[in-house]
Amino acid sequence: MVADIIRKFKLMMTRAPIVKYLSGKGKGKGPDDENNNQNNNNNNGNGNNLKPKASLMEQYALLYGRAVKDIGRAKGPNLIKASQQITSALVYGGIYSLDLSQRSIQDRFGLLSLCVIGPTNLALAGTIRTFPREKTIVSDERAKGMYGALPYLLSKIVAELPVATVLSSMFGAVLYPLVNLRKSLRKFMVFLGVSTLNTVTASALGLLIGAVAPSQDTALALFPVAIILNVVFNGMNLSVESTPKLLRWLPNLSICRWAFEGLALNEFRGLTFQPRPRPAHPGTLRGEDALDRLSIGGKNTIKRTVVAQSLILGGCYYQTYRVLRGTRPQYAKIRPPPSF
């Protein structure tokens, strides 16, 4: 058993053995295997797709190993992404210096909005630029019966999740102390959690757009539309009550809205601001009152925003799976020539 596991994972070192193993060409062949291969070839010629011979777990293990290896090879792009996160945090830290004055209320809302829009833009753009090309290769490999859509998508998600988590955490860890957000370990961890979930959800939305789009150019054309809708309905630029009735369902699908509300609730609840020098107009003294001005307070909770974000994340993954499963190349049927 141990020897069999070692043999399977050795296959991950090169692409060719993976092709042979997943398609059944690397296993020992008996009479039944010969017949099955012949039937698969006949089915392929008739316009049907081959079915993988490896089990789901075998497909997942090999695809996960290949995905991890691809991520390890992409040191240059990963370093660029890391530098983007750190540079953004340093820029924001050089601009914002928060205190408890009345002017810091608007500064806090503006900073939290940028903490959502910037990472969303980077995650969405990065996925949209790369996934359509990868989808073409995956579609061709699946048509050859190498693996299914489910193990491929799961392996990709699991392999890329640690990278997204580390990049998002780098941004939050650099930014948080520079701008003087709430000095609390619990607040800091919630900030990192909400920010990471937002980044992962943006990547999932990019996967869905890349899967639906027939080409990379189409996916890039859809990118501005997705960003604009998320920014307009992010909870700060336009309240839900002011949204036209026919479009009031759109804010519920905005990943920026739920991330911004989660960060705002985490930052403002329990915060007390200094009054203005004029007693007649002291301004907003409680963080809860500042939240009410944006219609974020009341019964809204961080848990509610996380659940909403998680539902969007799961919906994007599910729809991506459905699209990948339904978009496999079909071959022309081979028919015998007409008899004369």
C-alpha atoms as one frame of an Amber mdcrd trajectory, in Angstrom:
protein
   0.000   0.000   0.000   2.821   2.414   0.910   4.616   1.596  -2.317   1.447
   2.298  -4.311   1.027   5.725  -2.649   4.663   6.614  -3.339   4.254   5.589
  -6.974   1.159   7.763  -7.376   2.791  10.844  -5.944   5.912  10.347  -8.030
   3.646  10.772 -11.025   3.099  14.392 -10.007   6.679  15.311 -10.862   6.105
  15.433 -14.619   3.119  16.218 -16.780   3.361  13.168 -19.062   2.953  10.522
 -16.319  -0.072  12.426 -15.024  -1.636  12.231 -18.453  -0.919   8.518 -18.707
  -2.123   7.700 -15.212  -5.324   9.727 -15.200  -6.320   8.523 -18.646  -5.590
   4.910 -17.716  -2.627   4.522 -20.055  -0.071   4.019 -17.288  -1.794   1.091
 -15.576  -1.307  -2.534 -16.414  -3.479  -3.608 -19.279  -5.433  -6.805 -19.395
  -8.060  -8.022 -21.838 -10.754  -5.965 -20.083  -8.610  -2.825 -20.226  -8.017
  -3.353 -23.938 -11.763  -3.628 -24.534 -12.501  -0.556 -22.396  -9.903   1.520
 -24.199 -11.305   0.407 -27.550 -14.837   1.345 -26.436 -13.619   4.730 -25.203
 -11.912   5.419 -28.496 -15.072   4.497 -30.353 -17.136   6.736 -28.076 -14.723
   9.591 -28.633 -15.051   9.227 -32.352 -18.821   9.347 -32.022 -18.688  12.748
 -30.326 -18.731  11.598 -26.703 -16.072  12.400 -24.091 -13.848   9.866 -22.379
 -14.342   9.164 -18.701 -11.428   9.242 -16.243 -10.229   5.836 -15.081  -8.704
   7.136 -11.843 -10.897   7.577  -8.765 -11.935  11.029  -7.559  -9.406  10.952
  -4.727  -6.605   9.910  -7.086  -7.536  12.674  -9.495  -7.640  15.214  -6.663
  -4.288  14.135  -5.193  -2.487  14.343  -8.532  -4.138  17.607  -9.574  -3.431
  19.160  -6.177   0.217  18.211  -6.480   0.394  19.739  -9.935  -1.344  22.925
  -8.736   1.062  23.288  -5.808   3.999  22.778  -8.133   2.657  25.423 -10.536
   2.290  27.872  -7.655   5.851  27.126  -6.570   7.090  27.848 -10.078   5.287
  31.217 -10.164   7.731  32.918  -7.800   7.915  36.082  -9.906   4.145  36.726
 -10.049   3.772  35.879  -6.356   6.517  38.341  -5.421   4.820  41.006  -7.532
   1.497  40.345  -5.764   3.210  40.550  -2.372   4.891  43.825  -3.304   1.536
  45.213  -4.465  -0.051  44.417  -1.114   2.815  45.896   0.902   3.069  48.986
  -1.309  -0.667  49.639  -1.028  -0.494  49.323   2.749   2.474  51.700   2.943
   0.733  54.258   0.707  -2.429  54.171   2.807  -0.321  54.335   5.977   1.468
  57.405   4.699  -1.807  59.183   3.942  -4.036  58.233   6.889  -3.308  58.863
  10.555  -6.479  58.289  12.536  -7.378  59.814  15.873 -10.628  60.367  17.762
 -11.487  63.768  16.316 -14.668  64.431  14.351 -12.811  64.545  11.036 -11.489
  61.024  11.627 -15.023  59.632  11.189 -14.996  60.348   7.466 -11.340  59.294
   7.267 -12.132  55.925   8.837 -14.989  55.222   6.453 -12.866  56.238   3.472
  -9.931  54.084   4.565 -12.092  51.017   5.192 -13.684  51.476   1.771 -10.225
  51.531   0.167  -9.222  48.443   2.168 -12.055  46.623   0.405 -11.946  48.070
  -3.117  -8.162  47.762  -3.606  -7.758  44.057  -2.725 -10.990  43.236  -4.568
  -9.621  44.880  -7.700  -6.269  43.064  -7.464  -7.776  39.629  -6.751 -10.440
  39.910  -9.438  -8.033  41.209 -12.088  -5.397  38.566 -11.340  -7.851  35.692
 -11.709  -9.571  37.064 -14.811  -6.244  37.530 -16.606  -5.012  33.975 -16.024
  -7.987  31.630 -15.729  -9.393  31.859 -19.299  -6.074  30.555 -20.688  -5.972
  27.796 -18.108  -9.584  26.907 -18.848  -8.714  26.150 -22.472  -6.030  23.653
 -21.411  -8.303  22.100 -18.787 -11.139  21.700 -21.269  -8.847  19.891 -23.694
  -7.467  17.589 -20.984 -10.932  16.736 -19.709 -12.032  15.873 -23.230  -9.259
  13.257 -23.251 -10.701  11.670 -20.127  -7.888  12.737 -17.806  -9.987  14.084
 -14.912 -13.333  15.588 -13.979 -14.373  19.148 -13.252 -14.941  18.596  -9.519
 -11.463  17.314  -8.539  -9.846  19.960 -10.731 -11.773  22.846  -9.159 -11.315
  21.540  -5.612  -7.577  21.062  -6.071  -7.224  24.562  -7.517  -9.194  26.159
  -4.669  -7.325  24.318  -1.908  -3.898  24.939  -3.472  -4.446  28.674  -3.994
  -6.209  29.397  -0.684  -3.015  29.619   1.445  -1.451  32.060  -1.029  -4.508
  34.341  -0.953  -4.593  34.162   2.850  -0.916  35.077   3.216  -1.129  37.983
   0.750  -4.225  39.440   2.407  -2.683  39.019   5.865   0.459  40.847   4.723
  -1.648  43.820   3.678  -3.559  43.923   6.956  -0.515  43.346   9.165   1.377
  46.264   7.584  -1.582  48.643   7.326  -3.286  48.167  10.696  -0.632  49.670
  13.001   0.351  52.395  10.524  -3.080  54.028  10.386  -3.928  53.639  14.111
  -7.018  51.486  13.802  -8.508  50.003  16.999  -5.735  48.729  19.278  -7.266
  45.372  20.139  -6.072  41.891  19.203  -9.644  40.724  18.670 -10.415  43.700
  16.404  -7.209  43.065  14.473  -8.010  39.371  13.929 -11.543  40.215  12.768
 -10.068  42.782  10.368  -7.739  40.134   8.903 -10.538  37.558   8.691 -13.019
  39.821   6.916 -10.321  41.117   4.551  -9.142  37.600   3.671 -12.684  36.405
   3.053 -13.235  39.378   0.758 -10.073  38.569  -1.224 -11.006  34.894  -1.599
 -14.545  35.823  -2.673 -13.201  38.262  -5.272 -10.984  35.495  -6.666 -14.013
  33.180  -6.799 -15.942  35.829  -8.733 -12.993  36.064 -11.116 -13.117  32.294
 -11.624 -16.812  32.508 -12.462 -16.309  35.341 -14.964 -13.362  33.510 -16.524
 -15.382  30.300 -16.778 -18.413  31.993 -18.351 -16.447  34.156 -20.787 -15.650
  32.365 -24.078 -12.269  34.119 -24.380  -9.784  36.135 -22.391 -10.760  39.331
 -24.195 -14.388  38.840 -23.196 -13.392  38.185 -19.588 -11.312  41.374 -19.504
 -14.246  43.299 -20.994 -16.479  42.067 -18.155 -13.938  43.074 -15.504 -14.817
  46.828 -15.410 -18.515  46.018 -15.188 -17.977  43.765 -12.175 -15.775  46.328
 -10.427 -18.149  49.249 -11.074 -21.174  47.376  -9.743 -19.285  46.311  -6.615
 -17.967  49.830  -5.959 -21.273  51.633  -6.561 -23.150  49.289  -4.235 -20.414
  49.019  -1.603 -22.615  50.449   1.166 -20.893  53.834   1.324 -21.486  55.440
  -2.058 -25.193  54.619  -2.220 -27.508  53.446   0.528 -29.810  50.493  -0.037
 -32.835  52.734   0.558 -31.730  55.097  -2.231 -31.216  52.284  -4.746 -33.921
  52.101  -7.455 -36.493  49.463  -6.598 -35.719  47.380  -9.674 -32.042  47.225
  -8.650 -32.365  46.694  -4.908 -31.249  43.090  -5.258 -27.838  44.173  -6.585
 -26.403  45.422  -3.238 -26.993  41.948  -1.815 -24.595  40.537  -4.441 -21.876
  43.139  -3.889 -18.880  41.561  -2.194 -17.531  45.044  -1.467 -20.692  45.955
   0.423 -20.527  43.044   2.853 -16.792  43.396   3.415 -17.099  47.142   4.013
 -19.980  46.688   6.446 -18.064  43.999   8.339 -14.964  46.185   8.673 -17.046
  49.237   9.642 -18.963  47.351  12.331 -15.709  45.968  13.690 -14.080  49.411
  13.831 -16.883  51.752  14.938 -18.876  49.806  17.501 -17.796  50.822  20.980
 -15.761  53.781  19.715 -16.164  57.230  21.314 -15.140  60.407  19.492 -14.086
  63.759  20.886 -16.724  66.513  20.635 -16.183  69.728  18.729 -15.102  72.781
  20.733 -18.540  74.353  20.231 -20.974  72.883  22.818 -24.001  73.679  20.630
 -22.738  71.379  17.852 -20.685  68.622  19.479 -20.915  66.371  16.417 -21.096
  62.578  16.399 -19.814  61.177  19.674 -20.510  57.447  19.360 -19.390  55.030
  16.706 -22.875  53.545  16.587 -24.288  56.935  15.561 -21.736  57.166  12.750
 -22.815  53.724  11.518 -26.470  54.781  11.578 -25.641  57.650   9.228 -24.703
  55.034   6.597 -27.590  52.715   7.514 -25.088  50.107   8.674 -25.899  50.040
  12.379 -29.051  48.753  14.011 -29.326  44.980  14.026 -26.489  44.433  11.567
 -23.729  42.184  12.878 -20.328  41.052  11.651 -21.650  37.493  11.604 -24.377
  38.545   9.156 -21.828  40.087   6.791 -19.603  36.999   6.959 -22.550  34.697
   6.215 -23.604  36.850   3.242 -20.038  36.902   1.909 -19.744  33.142   2.375
 -22.976  32.559   0.448 -21.631  34.622  -2.470 -18.367  32.652  -2.284 -20.156
  29.306  -2.357 -22.450  30.474  -5.163 -19.487  31.541  -7.309 -17.730  28.206
  -6.796 -20.890  26.228  -7.538 -21.682  28.156 -10.717 -18.052  27.851 -11.835
 -18.270  24.082 -11.385 -21.482  23.940 -13.393 -19.967  25.961 -16.231 -16.771
  23.887 -16.305 -18.734  20.685 -16.254 -20.899  21.795 -19.174 -18.140  23.238
 -21.380 -16.220  20.308 -22.774 -15.141  20.184 -26.401 -17.367  18.061 -28.569
 -16.005  16.227 -31.559 -17.737  15.660 -34.847 -19.401  12.282 -35.150 -17.710
   9.812 -37.468 -20.180   8.119 -39.751 -19.586   5.491 -42.387 -19.646   6.729
 -45.967 -22.922   6.233 -47.799 -23.116   3.027 -49.745 -23.638   3.257 -53.466
